[in-house]
Amino acid sequence: MNEEAVSKRAEWVAEIAAIRDHADQAAFAAVFRHFAPRVKAFLMKSGASPDMAEECTQDVMATLWRKAGLFDPAKASVSTWIFTIARNRQIDMIRKQRRPEPEELDWGPEPEPDQDDAIALQQETEQLGAALQALPEKQRILIERAYFGDLSHSEIAEETGLPLGTIKSRIRLALERLRHQMR
């Protein structure tokens, strides 16, 4: 990095520190003026509509104001931190848009499946059970924790003490075996 870039990076860190330590509105205005248009452009380039990008940008900047104390210059640059917040907010907004509203959900009992569907489902369930039992024990246990125990890969790693990469590899291999056996 050249001297000018290092200096600018230090300035942004100082601005965030001023926001964190003194709720400095001038520092926030400087950060906002510089980063808000860039965040909005980033969000639009990644597929957000102009309205969604604007709303998300405002949310990112409000988060920056409230959570400036969470910024750690040893872990990331100011721009990396801000754009990570932006990416996460965009993901949250997309998920929220895809969630069905209560009035869109079907209410009442599900219609009974016809007999052929019920038999096919029972056969698939039995086939899956047999395929699961045929997996090596280390893979089967991880699949059961991930899909039946509803645990994330990170939670499984914490629970078992295994490295996250090992968890992911074993689950991937187990899923490949299950796909092959279910064909």
N, C-alpha and C positions, 0 to 999 in steps of 0.2 A: 504494500500500500504506500502511495506517495504521501508526502508530508501534509499536503492540503486535505487529503481524504482522512488522514488520522486526526487532523485538527477539527474537521467537520464532525467526525464521529464523536470526538470528545465534547463538542458543543451540544450535540443531541443528548448525550448522557447527562450533561450539566442541566439541560432543560428539563429532562425527566426528573432529575433530583430536585430541581426547584419546584416542580409540580408536586412531587411527593412530600417534600419537607415544608413547603410554605404555601401550598395551594396557589402557586404563582400563575395568575391569569395571563400575564404577558408571555410567559414561557409556554403555556398551553396554546395560546393564539399562534405563536411561532411554529410549534409542532403541528397544529391543526392546518395552518396555511400551507405548510410543506407537504405533509403526508396525506391529508384528506383527498386531494385530487388524484394522487397516485394510488391510493387504496381503491377509490371508486373505479379508476381505469383498470386496475388489476382485477377487480371483481367482474367488471363487464367483459374483459378479455376471457375470463374463465366461465362465461356463460350467463351471468346474472343480467336481468333486465335493468334498464336505467333506474327505475323506481326501487327495485330490490337493492341495487348497488348503493343507491343514495341512503336508503334506510339502514343498510348494513354498515356503511361508512359512519353514519351518525352514531350507531351503536358501538362501533369500534372506538371512536373518539371518546364517547362517554365512559367506556370501560377503561380506556387509558387514563382518564381523569381520576376515576375512582380507585383504580388498582395500580397506580404508578409505583407504589411501594413493593409490588411483586417483581418489578423489573430488576434483573441482575446482569450488569454489564459483563460479568465474567462468563456468563452462559451464552449470550447472544448480543448482537448489535441492536440498537433501537429499531432500525428498519425491520430486521428479522423478527423481533418481538411483535411489532405492530402488524406485520403482514401475516404472522402466525395467528394472531387474534382474529384478523380479518377472514382468513381461510376457515377457522373454526366457527366463526359466526355465520359465514355463508353456509357451511354444512348444516348447522343448527336450523337456519331458516329454510333450507331445502327440505330437511326432514319434517319440519313443522307444516310446510305446505302439502306434503304428501300424506300426512296423517288424516284419516277420514274424520269428518265432523260427526258428532253423535247422531244427528238426524240422517246421516248417510248410511249408518250401520243398520243391518237387518235386525229387527227385534222379533222375539218370539222363538218358538222351537224351530229347529232346523227340520226341513222335510226329510223323511226317512229315505235312505238310499234304496234303490231297487236291489233285488236279491243278487243279481249278477255283479253289481258294483260291490256289494257287501262281501261276497265270496272272493272277488279279486283282491279287495283290500285285505282280507284275512290272509290270503295266500302270500301277498307281498309282505305283510307283517311277519309271518312265519319265516319267509325267506330272509328277511332282514335280520331277524333274531338268530337264525342259523349262521348267516354271514358274520354277524357280530361275534358270535361264539367261536368262529373259526379264526378270528384275528389273534395275533400274538397278544398275550395278556397286557404288556406294557402299552400297546396301541389301543386295545379295547378299553382299558381303564380311562385313558385320556379322552377317547371318543365319548364315553359315558359321562364324564365330568363336563365336557364341553357342550354336549347336545342334550343330555338328560338332566344334568346338574345345573345347566344354564350358567356356566362359569366362563369368563373370558380367558384367553390364553395366558394373560398376565396373572390372573387370579390362580390359575392352575399352577403356574410356575412358582408363585409364592407358597401355595399349599403343599406342593411336592418337593420344593427345593431344587427342581431341575432347571437348567437354563432355558430361557424363552425360545431360543432357536431349536433346541431339542424337542420341546413341546410342539412347536409348529411343524417340524419335520415329521414327527411321529403321527400327528393328526393328518397331515397331507398324505403320507404313505397309507394310513388306514383308510382314508376316504377313497384313494385310488383302488385299493383292494375291494372295498365295498362296492364301488361302481362296477368293477369287473365282475364280481360275483352276482350282482343284481341283474346283469344283462341277460 
